[in-house]
């Protein structure tokens, strides 16, 4: 078994920022980049084409390019990087143990930064058009739809929030929902109905998105779930707002999770297990931004440094 001072699990803005701070504090961290849902490390930003709201990039930056810069900075200060998934964790006693590629690694402290994955419809055209008009983050990508028409898929608070935010840019926002009424809270529903830019299509599901051949969104194919009728609606963009799932499955029974699977933290990034810290979207269902993830990554590294420095 390989012994380490600190293991960081996850490679989005949170994991890499934690690594930068930890490496500069001479903690010699080992970071598991994971292969996550997209088959490559780097977190959700790997699915975002342009990032224009991260400080320090006045001209904007491509999501994958920014993650590559984060990675290089973490490596520069001596972070050991492994492009592997962690498949199991044992936090019942210290040193903690994690398993990857059938091999065990131990550490005196662990930072979990495995992020969250947006829920998708899982249709081929959706995947082909991610970053080309299909998005799961209005605050990341809404700006690119100035003067255009967009569709928001979903019916909960997040769908209404995304739709309301998108009216700042889009000329028309249509919420497509599988049921005959929204699941969003009353105040959110009232806000959406009062907004002249928001329309609704009820009892319907998006079954296809046009047009992968043009590498841009031109329309959605809708199926009415009550009548079975199929129709097409022209649109310039599609935003998925059917929730996020935190990537915390392997930590069940090891750290405290809330009802939705997010890791519970207190006093910054501390979990219920001393020496195990959580940062980024795996513990944040509210903000979910690259800059907030990076901020909590910094906090987790400082918390881990204090923990290890106290002789634990």
C-alpha positions in Angstrom: 0.0 0.0 0.0 1.3 3.5 -0.9 1.2 5.9 2.0 0.6 9.7 1.5 0.0 12.7 3.7 -3.0 13.9 1.7 -5.2 12.5 -1.0 -7.4 14.7 -3.1 -10.2 12.9 -5.0 -11.5 14.9 -8.0 -10.1 17.3 -10.6 -12.5 20.2 -11.3 -11.8 23.7 -10.0 -12.2 22.6 -6.4 -9.8 19.6 -6.6 -7.1 21.4 -8.5 -7.3 24.5 -6.3 -7.0 22.3 -3.2 -4.0 20.7 -4.8 -2.3 24.0 -5.6 -2.7 25.2 -2.0 -1.8 21.8 -0.5 1.3 21.4 -2.7 2.6 24.9 -1.9 2.2 24.0 1.8 4.5 21.1 1.2 1.8 18.5 1.9 2.9 16.5 -1.2 -0.7 15.7 -2.3 -1.8 12.8 -4.5 -4.7 13.8 -6.7 -7.0 11.3 -8.4 -8.2 13.0 -11.5 -11.0 10.5 -12.2 -12.4 9.7 -15.5 -15.9 10.9 -14.4 -19.0 10.8 -16.6 -17.4 12.5 -19.6 -14.5 10.0 -19.8 -12.0 12.6 -19.0 -10.8 14.5 -15.9 -11.6 18.2 -15.3 -15.2 18.2 -14.1 -18.2 19.9 -15.6 -16.1 22.7 -17.2 -14.9 20.1 -19.8 -18.5 20.3 -21.2 -18.5 24.1 -21.4 -17.1 25.8 -24.5 -16.7 29.5 -23.4 -16.2 30.6 -19.8 -16.7 34.4 -19.5 -17.4 34.9 -15.8 -14.2 33.6 -14.2 -12.1 36.5 -12.9 -8.8 37.1 -14.7 -9.9 36.1 -18.2 -11.3 39.4 -19.7 -11.6 37.8 -23.2 -13.1 34.6 -21.8 -11.6 31.2 -21.9 -12.6 27.7 -23.1 -13.6 25.4 -20.2 -11.2 22.6 -21.1 -8.3 25.2 -21.6 -9.0 26.7 -18.2 -8.9 23.2 -16.6 -5.6 22.5 -18.3 -4.2 25.6 -16.8 -5.4 24.6 -13.3 -3.9 21.2 -13.8 -0.5 22.6 -14.9 -0.4 24.9 -11.9 -1.2 22.0 -9.5 1.6 19.9 -11.1 4.1 22.7 -11.1 4.0 22.8 -7.3 4.5 19.1 -7.0 1.1 17.5 -6.9 1.2 13.9 -8.0 -1.6 13.3 -10.5 -3.2 10.0 -11.4 -5.8 9.8 -14.2 -7.7 7.1 -12.4 -11.1 6.8 -10.7 -11.3 6.0 -7.0 -13.7 3.1 -6.7 -13.9 2.6 -2.9 -13.0 4.5 0.3 -12.6 3.4 3.9 -12.7 6.3 6.4 -13.5 4.1 9.4 -10.0 4.6 10.8 -6.8 6.5 10.1 -4.8 6.3 8.0 -7.7 6.4 5.6 -7.7 4.1 2.6 -8.9 4.6 -1.0 -8.9 2.0 -3.8 -8.1 2.8 -7.4 -7.4 0.3 -10.2 -7.4 -2.5 -7.7 -4.6 -0.9 -5.6 -4.9 0.6 -2.1 -3.6 4.0 -1.1 -3.5 5.4 2.4 -3.5 9.0 3.7 -3.7 10.9 6.9 -6.2 13.3 5.4 -8.6 13.2 2.4 -10.2 16.0 0.4 -13.3 15.0 -1.6 -13.9 17.1 -4.7 -15.8 14.7 -6.9 -18.3 17.3 -8.0 -21.8 16.8 -9.3 -23.2 15.7 -12.7 -26.0 17.5 -14.4 -28.9 15.2 -15.2 -29.5 14.8 -18.9 -32.2 13.3 -21.1 -29.7 10.8 -22.5 -30.6 11.1 -26.1 -27.8 11.0 -28.8 -28.4 14.4 -30.2 -28.2 16.0 -26.8 -24.7 14.7 -26.3 -23.6 15.7 -29.8 -24.8 19.3 -29.2 -23.4 19.8 -25.6 -21.5 23.1 -25.8 -23.1 23.9 -29.1 -26.4 25.2 -27.9 -27.2 22.5 -25.3 -26.3 23.4 -21.8 -27.1 22.6 -18.2 -26.0 26.0 -16.8 -27.9 29.2 -17.6 -25.5 31.4 -15.5 -22.5 29.9 -17.5 -24.0 30.1 -21.0 -27.0 32.4 -21.0 -25.1 35.3 -22.3 -24.5 33.5 -25.6 -28.2 33.6 -26.3 -28.7 37.4 -26.5 -31.6 38.1 -28.8 -32.3 34.4 -29.4 -35.1 31.9 -28.4 -34.4 29.1 -26.0 -36.1 26.1 -24.4 -35.7 25.1 -20.7 -36.5 21.5 -19.9 -37.8 20.9 -16.3 -40.5 22.0 -13.9 -38.9 22.5 -10.5 -37.4 25.6 -8.8 -34.1 25.3 -10.8 -36.0 25.2 -14.1 -37.9 28.3 -13.2 -34.8 30.0 -11.9 -32.9 29.2 -15.1 -35.8 30.4 -17.3 -36.1 33.7 -15.4 -32.4 34.3 -15.6 -32.4 33.5 -19.3 -35.0 36.2 -20.0 -32.2 38.8 -19.4 -30.8 37.7 -22.7 -33.2 35.7 -24.7 -36.2 37.2 -26.5 -38.4 34.2 -25.6 -38.0 31.3 -23.1 -40.2 28.3 -23.3 -40.4 25.9 -20.4 -41.2 22.3 -21.5 -42.5 20.2 -18.6 -43.7 16.5 -18.5 -46.6 17.4 -16.2 -49.6 19.7 -16.4 -48.3 22.0 -13.7 -44.9 23.1 -12.3 -43.3 21.5 -9.3 -41.6 24.8 -8.4 -42.5 26.7 -5.2 -45.5 29.0 -5.5 -43.5 32.2 -5.4 -41.3 30.9 -8.3 -44.4 29.8 -10.3 -46.0 33.2 -9.8 -42.8 34.9 -11.0 -42.6 32.8 -14.1 -46.2 33.3 -15.0 -45.9 37.0 -14.6 -42.9 37.2 -16.9 -44.1 38.1 -20.4 -41.0 36.5 -22.0 -41.8 33.0 -20.6 -44.1 30.5 -22.3 -45.0 27.0 -21.2 -45.5 23.7 -23.0 -47.2 21.2 -20.8 -47.4 17.3 -20.7 -44.5 17.1 -23.1 -41.1 15.6 -23.4 -38.1 16.5 -25.6 -37.4 13.4 -27.7 -34.8 14.8 -30.0 -32.8 18.0 -30.7 -32.0 19.2 -34.2 -29.4 19.6 -35.7 -26.2 17.7 -35.0 -25.2 17.8 -38.7 -25.1 21.6 -38.5 -23.3 21.5 -35.1 -26.0 23.9 -33.7 -29.4 23.8 -32.2 -32.2 24.6 -34.6 -35.3 22.9 -33.0 -36.6 20.4 -30.5 -38.8 17.5 -31.2 -41.6 17.3 -28.7 -43.9 14.4 -27.8 -47.2 15.1 -25.9 -47.3 12.5 -23.2 -51.1 12.5 -23.1 -52.0 12.4 -26.7 -48.8 11.0 -28.2 -48.7 13.8 -30.8 -45.2 14.7 -32.0 -44.4 18.3 -33.0 -41.3 20.4 -33.7 -40.5 23.7 -32.1 -37.8 26.0 -33.5 -35.3 27.2 -30.9 -31.6 28.4 -30.7 -30.7 26.7 -27.5 -31.8 24.0 -25.0 -31.1 24.2 -21.2 -31.5 21.1 -19.1 -32.8 21.9 -15.6 -33.8 18.5 -14.4 -31.4 18.5 -11.5 -27.9 17.5 -10.6 -26.6 14.3 -8.9 -23.6 14.7 -6.6 -20.8 12.2 -7.4 -20.9 10.8 -3.9 -22.0 7.2 -4.4 -18.7 5.6 -3.2 -18.8 7.6 0.0 -22.2 6.3 1.2 -21.7 5.0 4.7 -18.3 6.7 5.0 -19.3 10.3 5.5 -22.7 11.9 6.2 -24.8 12.7 3.1 -28.0 14.7 2.9 -31.2 13.3 1.4 -30.1 14.2 -2.1 -26.6 12.7 -1.7 -24.6 15.9 -1.1 -21.8 15.6 1.5 -22.7 17.5 4.7 -20.0 20.0 5.8 -19.7 22.3 8.8 -17.2 25.0 9.8 -16.1 25.5 6.3 -15.3 22.1 4.6 -15.2 19.7 7.6 -17.3 16.5 7.3 -18.5 14.4 10.2 -15.2 12.4 9.9 -12.2 14.4 11.4 -9.5 14.5 8.7 -12.0 14.2 5.7 -12.9 17.4 4.0 -15.3 18.2 1.1 -15.3 21.0 -1.4 -16.9 22.0 -4.7 -20.2 20.8 -6.1 -20.3 17.5 -4.2 -21.2 19.6 -1.1 -22.8 22.6 -2.8 -26.2 22.4 -4.4 -26.8 26.1 -4.2 -24.1 28.1 -6.1 -22.5 25.5 -8.4 -20.0 27.9 -10.0 -16.4 27.4 -11.0 -15.3 30.3 -8.8 -17.1 29.1 -5.7 -15.8 25.6 -6.2 -12.3 27.0 -6.4 -12.9 29.0 -3.3 -14.0 26.0 -1.3 -11.0 24.0 -2.7 -8.7 26.6 -1.2 -10.6 26.4 2.1 -10.4 22.6 2.2 -6.6 22.7 1.6 -6.2 25.2 4.5 -8.4 23.1 6.7 -6.4 19.9 5.9 -3.1 21.8 6.5 -4.3 22.9 9.9 -5.6 19.4 10.7 -2.3 17.8 9.8 -0.2 20.6 11.4 -2.0 19.9 14.7 -0.2 16.6 14.8 -3.1 14.4 13.6 
